[in-house]
Amino acid sequence: MSMLTELVEVVIGVDTHKHTHTAAILDARTGAVLDRATVTTDPDGYTELLDLAERHSGLRAWAMEGAGGYGAGLHRHLADAGELVVELDRPKRPARRAGAKSDPIDAERAARDALARTHLAQPKTGPERAAWQMRLTARRAAVEAATAAQRQLQAMVITSPEAVRARFRSQTTRAMITTAVRLRPTTTAGDIEITTALTVLRDLARRIRALETEAAGHEAAIRTIVRSWRPDLLTLTGVGPIVAATVLTAWSHPGRCRDDAAFAMLAGTAPIPASSGQTIRYRLNRSGDRQLNRALHTITLSRLRYDERTRAYADRRRAQGKTDREIKRCLKRYITRELYRRLETPPQPLDAP
């Protein structure tokens, strides 16, 4: 029997979009559709949905996809009202040729998918998590844009006239940026190609500096929030403010993941059996939160380089015939368990005995 059928009388599936949300209310025991509605994505629309649900039952749950995206506003409204919300990674849909597609149908599928699950996922919550999410997203975009601009700078230096290229010869990327920032394009030379090259290279370097300054500002703000909420994470080997914020953003709050195995599935570090015959092996898990997986990979690489116990473990497993890739997968699973236990344990105050 589904877990929801033991808790509620109706389930409201919601198909979220930018301007409208479509909901389908289902009887939790019979699966019959009791009502449907489409509302606007504003407080009036959210209140209309709550009023509609209240007319059917006070024992209810909400099932939605995109609780952290298009459904973020509705989720906040429901959380403030004390509603039970179940997050869906993606409602199961038939192949397009075999099944119909519409907002009411997708809302109904969301409710039925939630009813069929034995383990329910809670949406991410908390002001710190939301702040980190925005900061991490903005920082990642700034870092990626700065990296792209650096590649453009290097490519344009190579294709520039020799009079310009000579200024950058044998320089590192950082030195090239400094040189480009100091360029002073003039029109007295009468060569439009040289003048344009100097101007574009200077503008690219200024863009890189501005993006790096923006990324550094986001990182400083992230570090401040981490130190104020969970400074204990920063004591772990290989965990810096960006990694800590990424882990905390995915974990969100105590109880969201029922155990360390569920957290490992969320992180994409749970081993996937790929055995055949007498060969026992596990393959790479490509699912889960990839940013969280990337953070765990960063911790693993750092410990393999600087932590003596981790290096000793790698040597021992390598002697047993494990490949470096398999060793890293094992380490990421161990680190996932360590982080989960630390996250689920409230940090002790500084004056605690």
C-alpha positions in Angstrom: 0.0 0.0 0.0 1.2 3.5 -0.8 2.5 5.6 2.1 0.2 8.5 1.2 -3.0 6.4 1.4 -2.3 5.9 5.1 -1.8 9.7 5.7 -4.3 11.6 3.6 -7.7 11.4 1.9 -6.9 13.4 -1.2 -3.7 14.1 -3.3 -3.4 17.2 -5.4 -1.0 16.8 -8.3 0.3 20.1 -9.7 1.8 20.7 -13.2 3.8 23.9 -12.8 4.5 26.5 -15.4 5.8 30.0 -15.6 2.4 31.8 -15.7 -0.1 29.1 -14.7 -0.3 26.0 -12.5 -2.7 23.2 -13.3 -3.9 21.0 -10.4 -5.8 17.7 -10.3 -7.4 16.5 -7.0 -7.5 12.7 -6.7 -9.1 10.5 -4.0 -6.2 8.8 -2.3 -7.9 5.4 -1.9 -9.9 5.0 -5.2 -7.7 7.2 -7.5 -10.8 8.9 -8.8 -10.3 12.5 -10.1 -12.5 14.7 -7.9 -11.7 18.1 -9.4 -9.3 20.1 -11.7 -8.3 23.7 -11.8 -5.8 26.1 -13.5 -4.7 29.2 -11.6 -2.3 32.0 -12.0 1.2 32.0 -10.4 0.5 34.6 -7.8 -0.8 34.8 -4.2 -4.4 35.0 -5.5 -3.9 31.8 -7.5 -2.3 30.0 -4.7 -5.1 30.9 -2.3 -7.6 29.8 -4.9 -5.9 26.4 -5.0 -5.9 26.1 -1.2 -9.6 27.0 -1.0 -10.4 24.4 -3.7 -8.5 21.7 -1.8 -10.1 22.7 1.5 -13.6 22.0 0.0 -12.6 18.4 -0.6 -10.6 17.4 2.5 -8.5 18.7 5.3 -6.3 15.6 5.1 -4.4 16.2 1.9 -1.0 16.2 0.3 0.4 18.1 -2.7 2.6 16.4 -5.3 4.5 18.7 -7.7 7.4 18.6 -10.0 9.7 21.6 -10.0 9.2 22.7 -6.4 12.5 24.6 -6.6 11.8 26.1 -10.1 8.4 27.1 -11.5 6.7 25.8 -8.5 8.9 27.6 -5.9 6.3 30.3 -5.2 3.5 27.8 -4.7 5.7 25.6 -2.5 6.6 28.6 -0.2 2.9 29.5 0.0 2.0 25.9 0.9 4.8 25.6 3.4 3.7 28.7 5.2 0.2 27.2 5.4 1.6 24.0 7.0 0.7 21.8 4.0 2.3 18.5 3.2 4.2 18.7 -0.1 5.8 15.8 -1.9 8.5 16.6 -4.5 8.7 14.6 -7.7 11.8 14.3 -9.8 9.7 13.7 -12.9 6.2 12.2 -13.1 6.2 9.0 -15.2 4.9 9.7 -18.6 4.2 7.2 -21.5 6.0 7.6 -24.8 4.5 10.5 -26.7 3.1 8.2 -29.4 1.3 6.1 -26.9 0.0 8.7 -24.5 -1.7 12.0 -24.5 -0.1 15.2 -23.3 -1.8 18.2 -21.6 -1.5 20.1 -18.4 -4.5 18.5 -16.7 -3.2 15.0 -17.7 0.3 15.8 -16.4 -1.2 17.1 -13.1 -3.1 13.8 -12.7 0.0 11.8 -13.5 1.9 13.7 -10.8 -0.7 12.7 -8.2 -0.8 9.1 -9.3 3.0 8.9 -9.3 3.0 10.2 -5.7 0.4 7.7 -4.7 2.4 4.9 -6.1 5.6 5.7 -4.2 6.6 4.0 -1.0 9.2 6.7 -0.1 8.3 10.3 -0.3 10.7 13.1 -1.1 10.4 16.5 0.7 11.2 19.7 -1.2 14.2 21.8 -0.2 13.4 24.4 2.4 15.0 27.1 4.5 16.3 30.7 3.9 19.9 29.7 4.1 19.5 27.0 1.5 17.7 29.4 -0.8 20.4 32.1 -0.4 23.1 29.5 -1.1 21.2 28.3 -4.2 21.1 31.9 -5.7 24.7 32.6 -4.7 26.0 29.3 -6.1 24.1 29.7 -9.4 25.3 33.3 -9.9 28.9 32.4 -9.0 28.9 29.4 -11.3 27.6 31.5 -14.2 30.3 34.2 -13.5 33.1 31.6 -13.3 32.0 29.9 -16.5 31.7 33.3 -18.3 35.2 34.3 -17.1 36.6 31.0 -18.3 35.0 31.5 -21.7 36.4 35.0 -21.9 39.9 33.8 -21.1 39.7 31.3 -24.0 38.6 34.1 -26.3 41.4 36.3 -25.1 44.0 33.5 -25.8 42.5 32.8 -29.2 42.5 36.4 -30.3 46.1 37.0 -29.1 47.1 34.1 -31.4 45.3 35.6 -34.4 46.3 39.2 -33.8 48.9 41.0 -35.9 52.5 40.4 -34.8 52.8 43.9 -33.3 50.1 43.0 -30.8 51.0 39.3 -30.4 54.6 40.1 -29.4 53.4 41.9 -26.2 51.9 38.6 -25.0 54.5 36.1 -26.1 55.6 33.6 -23.4 53.1 34.9 -20.9 50.9 32.9 -18.6 47.1 33.4 -18.8 47.1 35.7 -15.7 50.0 37.8 -17.1 48.1 38.1 -20.4 45.0 39.4 -18.6 47.2 42.0 -16.8 48.9 43.0 -20.0 45.6 43.3 -21.9 44.0 45.5 -19.2 46.8 48.0 -19.6 46.5 48.3 -23.4 45.9 51.8 -24.7 44.5 51.6 -28.3 45.3 54.6 -30.4 44.2 55.7 -33.9 47.5 57.4 -34.8 49.0 54.2 -36.2 46.5 54.2 -39.0 46.1 50.4 -38.9 42.5 49.5 -38.1 43.3 45.9 -37.5 45.9 46.7 -34.8 43.6 49.3 -33.2 40.7 46.9 -33.1 42.8 44.1 -31.7 44.0 46.3 -28.9 40.5 47.5 -28.1 38.9 44.0 -28.1 41.7 42.5 -26.0 41.4 45.2 -23.4 37.6 44.9 -23.3 37.9 41.1 -22.9 40.4 41.5 -20.0 38.2 44.0 -18.3 35.3 41.6 -18.6 37.4 38.8 -17.1 38.4 41.0 -14.2 34.8 42.1 -13.6 33.5 38.5 -13.6 36.2 37.4 -11.3 35.4 40.2 -8.9 31.7 39.2 -9.0 32.5 35.5 -8.4 34.8 36.4 -5.5 32.0 38.5 -4.0 29.6 35.6 -4.2 32.2 33.3 -2.6 32.8 35.7 0.3 29.0 35.9 1.0 28.7 32.1 0.8 31.6 31.7 3.3 29.9 34.1 5.7 26.6 32.1 5.6 28.4 28.8 6.0 30.4 30.0 9.0 27.3 31.4 10.7 25.2 28.2 10.2 27.4 25.1 9.8 31.0 26.0 10.5 31.6 22.4 11.6 31.6 21.3 7.9 34.7 23.5 7.2 36.7 21.4 9.6 36.4 18.3 7.4 39.3 17.6 5.0 38.7 18.8 1.5 35.6 20.8 2.4 35.7 24.5 1.6 32.9 27.1 1.6 31.7 26.3 -2.0 31.7 22.6 -1.4 30.0 23.0 1.9 27.3 25.3 0.5 26.7 22.9 -2.4 26.3 19.9 0.0 24.0 21.9 2.3 21.9 23.1 -0.6 21.2 19.6 -1.8 20.7 18.2 1.8 18.5 21.2 2.8 17.2 20.1 6.2 17.2 17.2 8.7 15.0 14.3 7.6 14.7 15.2 3.9 16.8 12.0 3.2 15.7 9.1 5.3 19.2 7.6 5.6 22.7 7.7 4.1 21.7 5.4 1.3 19.0 7.8 0.2 21.5 10.6 0.4 23.9 8.6 -1.7 21.2 8.1 -4.4 20.6 11.8 -4.3 24.3 12.4 -4.8 24.7 9.8 -7.5 27.3 7.9 -5.4 25.2 4.8 -4.7 26.8 1.8 -6.4 24.9 0.4 -9.4 25.3 -3.4 -9.7 26.7 -4.4 -13.1 27.7 -8.0 -12.3 27.6 -10.9 -14.8 28.4 -14.5 -14.2 31.4 -14.7 -11.8 32.3 -11.1 -12.3 31.2 -8.9 -9.5 31.4 -5.2 -10.2 29.6 -1.9 -10.0 29.2 0.8 -12.5 29.1 4.6 -12.5 25.9 6.1 -11.2 24.9 8.9 -13.6 21.8 10.0 -11.8 21.2 12.3 -8.9 22.2 15.9 -8.2 25.3 16.4 -10.4 26.4 19.6 -8.5 26.4 17.6 -5.3 28.3 14.7 -7.1 30.8 17.2 -8.3 31.4 18.6 -4.8 32.0 15.0 -3.5 34.4 14.5 -6.4 36.3 17.6 -5.3 36.6 16.3 -1.7 37.8 12.9 -3.0 40.5 14.4 -5.2 41.6 16.7 -2.3 41.9 13.8 0.2 43.7 11.6 -2.3 46.3 14.4 -2.6 46.6 15.6 1.0 45.1 13.1 3.4 47.5 10.3 4.5 44.7 7.9 5.5 43.0 8.3 2.2 46.2 7.7 0.3 46.9 4.6 2.4 43.4 3.3 1.7 43.9 3.9 -2.1 47.2 2.0 -2.0 45.6 -0.9 -0.2 42.6 -1.1 -2.6 44.9 -0.8 -5.6 46.9 -3.8 -4.3 43.6 -5.7 -4.3 43.1 -5.1 -8.0 40.8 -2.1 -7.9 41.2 0.5 -10.6 41.7 4.2 -9.7 38.2 4.9 -11.0 36.7 2.2 -8.8 38.7 3.5 -5.8 37.3 7.0 -6.3 33.7 5.6 -6.4 34.3 3.8 -3.1 35.7 6.9 -1.5 32.8 9.1 -2.7 30.4 6.6 -1.1 32.3 6.7 2.2 32.5 10.5 2.1 28.7 10.7 1.4 28.0 8.6 4.5 30.4 10.8 6.6 28.7 14.0 5.4 25.2 12.7 5.9 26.0 11.7 9.5 27.6 15.1 10.2 24.6 17.0 8.5 22.0 15.1 10.5 23.8 15.8 13.8 23.2 19.4 14.9 26.4 21.4 15.4 27.5 21.7 19.1 27.7 25.2 20.5 31.2 26.5 21.2 30.7 26.5 24.9 29.3 22.9 25.0 31.3 20.5 27.2 
